[in-house]
Amino acid sequence: MKFSRKMAKVEQNNWRKGAILGFYTYMLLLLINYVYSLIVGSELLTSGIIFWTGLIVAFGYEFILNYSSRMKAKKY
């Protein structure tokens, strides 16, 4: 039994771009949180906020890229 279809090459590239942007978002938020913690002595962001923000950015950017590539395909 098959639950999902194979991803097209464009979708694989879009996911890769989304995952990279999500990773950089994680790193940026962790850097901000760490520097703030060193200066002030308390954390600015909770780990839950950092986690969900990274996931939302990764999947959101992938969705936007997939949507725009589908619209371009329909246009031609």
N, CA, C and O atoms as CSV, one atom per row, in Angstrom:
chain,resi,resn,atom,element,x,y,z
A,1,MET,N,N,0.840,-1.175,0.000
A,1,MET,CA,C,0.000,0.000,0.000
A,1,MET,C,C,0.888,1.242,0.000
A,1,MET,O,O,1.836,1.350,0.777
A,2,LYS,N,N,0.562,2.159,-0.876
A,2,LYS,CA,C,1.364,3.356,-1.039
A,2,LYS,C,C,0.589,4.564,-0.507
A,2,LYS,O,O,-0.551,4.801,-0.905
A,3,PHE,N,N,1.212,5.321,0.388
A,3,PHE,CA,C,0.530,6.458,0.994
A,3,PHE,C,C,0.857,7.789,0.329
A,3,PHE,O,O,0.102,8.751,0.474
A,4,SER,N,N,1.954,7.859,-0.389
A,4,SER,CA,C,2.311,9.115,-1.031
A,4,SER,C,C,2.931,8.845,-2.392
A,4,SER,O,O,3.348,7.726,-2.692
A,5,ARG,N,N,2.983,9.862,-3.187
A,5,ARG,CA,C,3.567,9.727,-4.516
A,5,ARG,C,C,5.030,10.167,-4.461
A,5,ARG,O,O,5.466,10.784,-3.490
A,6,LYS,N,N,5.770,9.848,-5.502
A,6,LYS,CA,C,7.161,10.276,-5.580
A,6,LYS,C,C,7.200,11.773,-5.858
A,6,LYS,O,O,6.375,12.305,-6.601
A,7,MET,N,N,8.169,12.437,-5.250
A,7,MET,CA,C,8.322,13.868,-5.471
A,7,MET,C,C,8.991,14.116,-6.818
A,7,MET,O,O,9.905,13.394,-7.217
A,8,ALA,N,N,8.526,15.137,-7.502
A,8,ALA,CA,C,9.168,15.540,-8.747
A,8,ALA,C,C,10.510,16.196,-8.420
A,8,ALA,O,O,10.756,16.580,-7.277
A,9,LYS,N,N,11.359,16.318,-9.409
A,9,LYS,CA,C,12.682,16.909,-9.204
A,9,LYS,C,C,12.570,18.353,-8.704
A,9,LYS,O,O,13.344,18.785,-7.850
A,10,VAL,N,N,11.602,19.087,-9.244
A,10,VAL,CA,C,11.398,20.477,-8.807
A,10,VAL,C,C,10.987,20.514,-7.345
A,10,VAL,O,O,11.459,21.366,-6.591
A,11,GLU,N,N,10.114,19.601,-6.934
A,11,GLU,CA,C,9.685,19.549,-5.540
A,11,GLU,C,C,10.826,19.167,-4.617
A,11,GLU,O,O,10.914,19.678,-3.500
A,12,GLN,N,N,11.702,18.275,-5.063
A,12,GLN,CA,C,12.870,17.913,-4.259
A,12,GLN,C,C,13.797,19.103,-4.081
A,12,GLN,O,O,14.317,19.329,-2.988
A,13,ASN,N,N,14.009,19.872,-5.156
A,13,ASN,CA,C,14.848,21.073,-5.063
A,13,ASN,C,C,14.213,22.116,-4.156
A,13,ASN,O,O,14.906,22.778,-3.382
A,14,ASN,N,N,12.900,22.262,-4.249
A,14,ASN,CA,C,12.209,23.225,-3.394
A,14,ASN,C,C,12.299,22.828,-1.929
A,14,ASN,O,O,12.477,23.689,-1.067
A,15,TRP,N,N,12.180,21.535,-1.634
A,15,TRP,CA,C,12.315,21.088,-0.256
A,15,TRP,C,C,13.731,21.339,0.258
A,15,TRP,O,O,13.922,21.749,1.403
A,16,ARG,N,N,14.712,21.091,-0.591
A,16,ARG,CA,C,16.102,21.321,-0.195
A,16,ARG,C,C,16.319,22.799,0.145
A,16,ARG,O,O,16.972,23.115,1.139
A,17,LYS,N,N,15.777,23.698,-0.671
A,17,LYS,CA,C,15.901,25.130,-0.401
A,17,LYS,C,C,15.186,25.507,0.891
A,17,LYS,O,O,15.698,26.308,1.673
A,18,GLY,N,N,14.004,24.934,1.119
A,18,GLY,CA,C,13.263,25.208,2.353
A,18,GLY,C,C,13.991,24.700,3.577
A,18,GLY,O,O,14.018,25.375,4.606
A,19,ALA,N,N,14.588,23.510,3.484
A,19,ALA,CA,C,15.323,22.948,4.617
A,19,ALA,C,C,16.560,23.780,4.929
A,19,ALA,O,O,16.899,23.969,6.097
A,20,ILE,N,N,17.227,24.271,3.911
A,20,ILE,CA,C,18.402,25.114,4.131
A,20,ILE,C,C,18.000,26.421,4.799
A,20,ILE,O,O,18.661,26.864,5.738
A,21,LEU,N,N,16.923,27.041,4.325
A,21,LEU,CA,C,16.462,28.280,4.950
A,21,LEU,C,C,16.008,28.033,6.384
A,21,LEU,O,O,16.263,28.860,7.259
A,22,GLY,N,N,15.343,26.913,6.639
A,22,GLY,CA,C,14.943,26.573,7.997
A,22,GLY,C,C,16.140,26.376,8.907
A,22,GLY,O,O,16.113,26.799,10.063
A,23,PHE,N,N,17.204,25.733,8.400
A,23,PHE,CA,C,18.414,25.540,9.178
A,23,PHE,C,C,19.061,26.876,9.526
A,23,PHE,O,O,19.458,27.098,10.670
A,24,TYR,N,N,19.166,27.763,8.541
A,24,TYR,CA,C,19.742,29.085,8.814
A,24,TYR,C,C,18.882,29.881,9.796
A,24,TYR,O,O,19.406,30.663,10.588
A,25,THR,N,N,17.570,29.683,9.745
A,25,THR,CA,C,16.685,30.331,10.712
A,25,THR,C,C,16.974,29.820,12.114
A,25,THR,O,O,17.051,30.606,13.058
A,26,TYR,N,N,17.135,28.497,12.256
A,26,TYR,CA,C,17.510,27.929,13.552
A,26,TYR,C,C,18.809,28.547,14.065
A,26,TYR,O,O,18.892,28.957,15.223
A,27,MET,N,N,19.807,28.610,13.211
A,27,MET,CA,C,21.106,29.125,13.628
A,27,MET,C,C,21.034,30.595,14.024
A,27,MET,O,O,21.651,31.004,15.008
A,28,LEU,N,N,20.289,31.384,13.270
A,28,LEU,CA,C,20.154,32.803,13.587
A,28,LEU,C,C,19.429,33.008,14.910
A,28,LEU,O,O,19.860,33.814,15.736
A,29,LEU,N,N,18.328,32.283,15.116
A,29,LEU,CA,C,17.577,32.420,16.366
A,29,LEU,C,C,18.394,31.935,17.568
A,29,LEU,O,O,18.332,32.531,18.643
A,30,LEU,N,N,19.148,30.867,17.388
A,30,LEU,CA,C,19.998,30.396,18.472
A,30,LEU,C,C,21.102,31.395,18.789
A,30,LEU,O,O,21.429,31.597,19.959
A,31,LEU,N,N,21.679,32.020,17.774
A,31,LEU,CA,C,22.695,33.040,17.991
A,31,LEU,C,C,22.118,34.234,18.745
A,31,LEU,O,O,22.717,34.718,19.705
A,32,ILE,N,N,20.955,34.704,18.308
A,32,ILE,CA,C,20.303,35.830,18.979
A,32,ILE,C,C,20.005,35.482,20.424
A,32,ILE,O,O,20.247,36.287,21.324
A,33,ASN,N,N,19.483,34.297,20.648
A,33,ASN,CA,C,19.142,33.860,22.000
A,33,ASN,C,C,20.392,33.749,22.875
A,33,ASN,O,O,20.367,34.136,24.043
A,34,TYR,N,N,21.473,33.225,22.320
A,34,TYR,CA,C,22.709,33.048,23.080
A,34,TYR,C,C,23.343,34.395,23.440
A,34,TYR,O,O,23.757,34.602,24.581
A,35,VAL,N,N,23.417,35.297,22.480
A,35,VAL,CA,C,24.000,36.619,22.736
A,35,VAL,C,C,23.161,37.369,23.754
A,35,VAL,O,O,23.708,37.998,24.660
A,36,TYR,N,N,21.857,37.316,23.625
A,36,TYR,CA,C,20.976,37.964,24.591
A,36,TYR,C,C,21.173,37.366,25.982
A,36,TYR,O,O,21.181,38.089,26.978
A,37,SER,N,N,21.331,36.059,26.047
A,37,SER,CA,C,21.557,35.386,27.321
A,37,SER,C,C,22.873,35.819,27.950
A,37,SER,O,O,22.943,35.981,29.168
A,38,LEU,N,N,23.913,36.008,27.153
A,38,LEU,CA,C,25.197,36.465,27.675
A,38,LEU,C,C,25.125,37.898,28.199
A,38,LEU,O,O,25.730,38.223,29.220
A,39,ILE,N,N,24.391,38.743,27.503
A,39,ILE,CA,C,24.325,40.161,27.872
A,39,ILE,C,C,23.380,40.387,29.043
A,39,ILE,O,O,23.754,41.049,30.011
A,40,VAL,N,N,22.171,39.856,28.978
A,40,VAL,CA,C,21.133,40.146,29.964
A,40,VAL,C,C,21.124,39.139,31.108
A,40,VAL,O,O,20.864,39.501,32.256
A,41,GLY,N,N,21.401,37.901,30.804
A,41,GLY,CA,C,21.394,36.867,31.837
A,41,GLY,C,C,20.162,35.985,31.818
A,41,GLY,O,O,20.081,35.034,32.596
A,42,SER,N,N,19.199,36.272,30.953
A,42,SER,CA,C,18.017,35.417,30.790
A,42,SER,C,C,17.793,35.195,29.300
A,42,SER,O,O,18.265,35.967,28.466
A,43,GLU,N,N,17.075,34.144,28.984
A,43,GLU,CA,C,16.843,33.828,27.572
A,43,GLU,C,C,15.717,34.668,26.992
A,43,GLU,O,O,14.709,34.921,27.652
A,44,LEU,N,N,15.899,35.090,25.767
A,44,LEU,CA,C,14.898,35.880,25.062
A,44,LEU,C,C,13.801,34.990,24.479
A,44,LEU,O,O,12.617,35.315,24.577
A,45,LEU,N,N,14.192,33.872,23.875
A,45,LEU,CA,C,13.255,32.969,23.206
A,45,LEU,C,C,13.263,31.610,23.893
A,45,LEU,O,O,14.298,31.155,24.380
A,46,THR,N,N,12.112,30.974,23.925
A,46,THR,CA,C,12.054,29.612,24.467
A,46,THR,C,C,12.445,28.632,23.373
A,46,THR,O,O,12.439,28.971,22.190
A,47,SER,N,N,12.781,27.430,23.774
A,47,SER,CA,C,13.167,26.412,22.785
A,47,SER,C,C,11.984,26.046,21.895
A,47,SER,O,O,12.177,25.708,20.727
A,48,GLY,N,N,10.772,26.108,22.421
A,48,GLY,CA,C,9.586,25.826,21.611
A,48,GLY,C,C,9.396,26.826,20.499
A,48,GLY,O,O,9.050,26.454,19.377
A,49,ILE,N,N,9.619,28.098,20.798
A,49,ILE,CA,C,9.490,29.137,19.767
A,49,ILE,C,C,10.541,28.939,18.681
A,49,ILE,O,O,10.236,29.055,17.494
A,50,ILE,N,N,11.760,28.643,19.074
A,50,ILE,CA,C,12.824,28.419,18.102
A,50,ILE,C,C,12.493,27.211,17.225
A,50,ILE,O,O,12.638,27.266,16.004
A,51,PHE,N,N,12.048,26.121,17.853
A,51,PHE,CA,C,11.717,24.896,17.120
A,51,PHE,C,C,10.605,25.133,16.104
A,51,PHE,O,O,10.760,24.805,14.928
A,52,TRP,N,N,9.485,25.701,16.548
A,52,TRP,CA,C,8.343,25.882,15.652
A,52,TRP,C,C,8.616,26.920,14.571
A,52,TRP,O,O,8.126,26.785,13.450
A,53,THR,N,N,9.388,27.950,14.888
A,53,THR,CA,C,9.722,28.946,13.881
A,53,THR,C,C,10.543,28.327,12.756
A,53,THR,O,O,10.292,28.598,11.582
A,54,GLY,N,N,11.523,27.497,13.112
A,54,GLY,CA,C,12.329,26.833,12.089
A,54,GLY,C,C,11.502,25.917,11.202
A,54,GLY,O,O,11.681,25.894,9.985
A,55,LEU,N,N,10.593,25.159,11.816
A,55,LEU,CA,C,9.740,24.266,11.021
A,55,LEU,C,C,8.790,25.039,10.110
A,55,LEU,O,O,8.613,24.690,8.943
A,56,ILE,N,N,8.187,26.081,10.649
A,56,ILE,CA,C,7.253,26.883,9.850
A,56,ILE,C,C,7.968,27.538,8.684
A,56,ILE,O,O,7.432,27.588,7.577
A,57,VAL,N,N,9.171,28.040,8.919
A,57,VAL,CA,C,9.935,28.661,7.833
A,57,VAL,C,C,10.280,27.627,6.765
A,57,VAL,O,O,10.122,27.901,5.575
A,58,ALA,N,N,10.743,26.454,7.161
A,58,ALA,CA,C,11.138,25.427,6.187
A,58,ALA,C,C,9.949,24.975,5.343
A,58,ALA,O,O,10.023,24.975,4.114
A,59,PHE,N,N,8.851,24.588,6.001
A,59,PHE,CA,C,7.689,24.104,5.251
A,59,PHE,C,C,6.965,25.228,4.517
A,59,PHE,O,O,6.430,25.015,3.429
A,60,GLY,N,N,6.946,26.413,5.101
A,60,GLY,CA,C,6.299,27.548,4.446
A,60,GLY,C,C,7.015,27.958,3.175
A,60,GLY,O,O,6.380,28.212,2.151
A,61,TYR,N,N,8.351,28.024,3.240
A,61,TYR,CA,C,9.112,28.400,2.055
A,61,TYR,C,C,8.978,27.339,0.963
A,61,TYR,O,O,8.879,27.670,-0.219
A,62,GLU,N,N,8.977,26.069,1.358
A,62,GLU,CA,C,8.776,25.001,0.380
A,62,GLU,C,C,7.406,25.129,-0.279
A,62,GLU,O,O,7.282,24.979,-1.495
A,63,PHE,N,N,6.377,25.408,0.522
A,63,PHE,CA,C,5.031,25.566,-0.019
A,63,PHE,C,C,4.975,26.729,-1.009
A,63,PHE,O,O,4.375,26.607,-2.076
A,64,ILE,N,N,5.594,27.847,-0.660
A,64,ILE,CA,C,5.598,29.017,-1.548
A,64,ILE,C,C,6.312,28.694,-2.854
A,64,ILE,O,O,5.832,29.052,-3.930
A,65,LEU,N,N,7.449,28.023,-2.767
A,65,LEU,CA,C,8.179,27.665,-3.997
A,65,LEU,C,C,7.388,26.686,-4.859
A,65,LEU,O,O,7.338,26.841,-6.079
A,66,ASN,N,N,6.773,25.682,-4.241
A,66,ASN,CA,C,5.970,24.718,-5.005
A,66,ASN,C,C,4.771,25.402,-5.640
A,66,ASN,O,O,4.432,25.120,-6.790
A,67,TYR,N,N,4.127,26.295,-4.904
A,67,TYR,CA,C,2.960,27.001,-5.425
A,67,TYR,C,C,3.350,27.877,-6.620
A,67,TYR,O,O,2.659,27.893,-7.638
A,68,SER,N,N,4.457,28.598,-6.487
A,68,SER,CA,C,4.865,29.470,-7.586
A,68,SER,C,C,5.298,28.662,-8.812
A,68,SER,O,O,5.058,29.091,-9.940
A,69,SER,N,N,5.923,27.514,-8.616
A,69,SER,CA,C,6.307,26.696,-9.774
A,69,SER,C,C,5.078,26.093,-10.450
A,69,SER,O,O,5.065,25.932,-11.670
A,70,ARG,N,N,4.037,25.754,-9.666
A,70,ARG,CA,C,2.789,25.254,-10.278
A,70,ARG,C,C,2.092,26.347,-11.080
A,70,ARG,O,O,1.549,26.085,-12.153
A,71,MET,N,N,2.110,27.576,-10.555
A,71,MET,CA,C,1.473,28.691,-11.273
A,71,MET,C,C,2.220,28.988,-12.578
A,71,MET,O,O,1.596,29.302,-13.592
A,72,LYS,N,N,3.540,28.890,-12.555
A,72,LYS,CA,C,4.314,29.095,-13.775
A,72,LYS,C,C,4.013,27.996,-14.784
A,72,LYS,O,O,3.923,28.265,-15.982
A,73,ALA,N,N,3.855,26.759,-14.314
A,73,ALA,CA,C,3.562,25.647,-15.218
A,73,ALA,C,C,2.177,25.792,-15.849
A,73,ALA,O,O,1.986,25.469,-17.021
A,74,LYS,N,N,1.220,26.278,-15.069
A,74,LYS,CA,C,-0.124,26.479,-15.608
A,74,LYS,C,C,-0.149,27.620,-16.615
A,74,LYS,O,O,-0.932,27.592,-17.565
A,75,LYS,N,N,0.696,28.615,-16.415
A,75,LYS,CA,C,0.723,29.786,-17.284
A,75,LYS,C,C,1.195,29.417,-18.681
A,75,LYS,O,O,0.727,29.999,-19.660
A,76,TYR,N,N,2.113,28.462,-18.795
A,76,TYR,CA,C,2.666,28.099,-20.096
A,76,TYR,C,C,1.953,26.960,-20.708
A,76,TYR,O,O,2.301,26.533,-21.809
